[in-house]
Each structure stands twice: as C-alpha cells, then as structure tokens.
Amino acid sequence: MWEENQTRMQSVCLQCHNENMLDEFYTAADLATEAVNDWVEESNSIIAPLREHDLLSPAPFDEPIDYLFFELWHHWGRTAKFGFWMQGPDYAQWHGAYELLSDLAELRELVELKLEEAGLGD
C-alpha cells in the first residue's frame, strides 16, 4: 500500500521537478527518517532496564518518564520526519531532531536515577 502512495506522490512531484531531484530528495528524506528511527530505537534500549526490573508502574502515563518517553518518539520524532518530508528545516531541526535528542539525554538521566534508587546503578 505505501508503495502505491509513494508512486502517486512522486507523480505529483514530477509535475514540477525532474527525476534526479526526486531521487536525491527521497534518498535524503529516507536517510533522515532512518536516523530518527534509530534514535527511537535507542530510547527503547535506554528504558529497557526499567522494564526488565519492573521499575515502571503498569499504569500508563502516571509518572513523568512515561510522558517523556512517549513525547520523544510520538511528538518530536514525527515532527522531525514531517520536517524532512515537507522541506521544513525548522521542523526537522529545532522542533524535531533537537527536541528528540534533548529528550534522549533527559531519558538517560531519569533511567540512571531510577536504577540507582533501586540499587541497580553502576
């Protein structure tokens, strides 16, 4: 299904742009999307020890780390991807990638703190 959507979108792009521009754009946007997906995977790895040691409450969104983890990928990750695909550099960078990386740093700190409080820190 996504392939059909991509083909339809590319046919719209080709109304104004040539094939080379289109290939370069899609290659760059795909690479940027993969970078965001890698950061999201990193966030999953960061939070994994809390899940493994049952240090997160089972209720959704009842502690700050839940919001941070969700916002990292769902809001900032999507915003960055939107910026890449719609050629909006402010959304790609400052309202997307920067915030995502900032949340990753905060997530690392919160996870370390929770692990230390549980006697599992380094």
N, C-alpha and C positions, 0 to 999 in steps of 0.2 A: 504493500500500500504506500509506504513512504517513498518508494522509488517512483511510483506514478505521480505523486505530488511533486517530487523534485523535478521530474521531467516537465510537468506543466509549468512550474515556476521558472525553470530555465528557459522555456519557450517565451515567457513574458520578458525575461531579461534580454533575450536575443533580439527583441524588437528594437533595442537601442544600443546594445553592446555586442562586441564581437566574441567569437568563441575563445580566443586567448584570454581576454579579460575575465570571461566567465569561468574558465578553468582555473586561473590564478585566484580568483575570489573564492571559489568553492574549496580549493585546496587550503587556502589560508584560514577560512572560517571553520573548516573541518578540524584543522590542527588546533585552533584556539578552543574549539569545543572539546577536543580530547584533553587539552590542558586543564580545563575546568573539571571535566570528569575525573581526571587524575587527582585533583585537589579534593574532590568529594570523596573519592576512594580513600585518600589519606585521612579524611575526617572519620571515616568508618573505622580505619585502623587505630586512630587515636582513642576513640571511645570504646573500642573492643574490650580492653581490660576491665572496664567498669561493668560491662555486660557479663563477661566471664566470671567475675567475682560477685555478681548480683549486687552491685553497688548503686544501681539506678532503681528508683521506685517503679513499680509496674504501671502506675497511673500515668497517662500521657500529660505532658505539659503541666507538671506540678512542681518543677524545680527549674531554676534558671538555665541549667545546662541543656535541658530539653529544647528550650526556645533557641538558644544559641546554635545548637546542632541542626535544628530544622531550618532556621533562617539562613544559615551558611549555604546550604545547597538549594533550598527551595526558593529563597528570595534572591540572594546575591548571585548564586550560580546561574539562575535563569536570567537575571538582569544582564550579566556579562554575556551570556550566549545571545540574548536579544541584541545587545550592542554590536557583537561581532557580525551577526547576520543582517542587521539593518543598517550597518555602517554608521553607528553612533558611538564615536570614540569615548565620550564621557560616560556612557552607559557601560561600555566594555571595560573601561579602566576604573574610573573613580567611583562609579555607582555599582560596580560589579566586582571585577578582579581584586581591587584594593580592599573592599569591604570583606570579600571572601577570605583573603589572606589574613586580614586583621582578625576575623573570627577564628581562623585556624590557630593563630597564636594564642588567643584567649582560651580556646578549647583545650589546647595543650596544657595551659596553666591550671585550668579547672580540673582536668583529669588528674594531673600530678597531685594537686591538693587533695582530691578525694581519695586517691591511692595512699597518700601519706597519712591521712586521717584514719584510714582503715589498717594502717601498719604494713602497707604493701609497697611503699615508695622505695626509691633507690637507696 
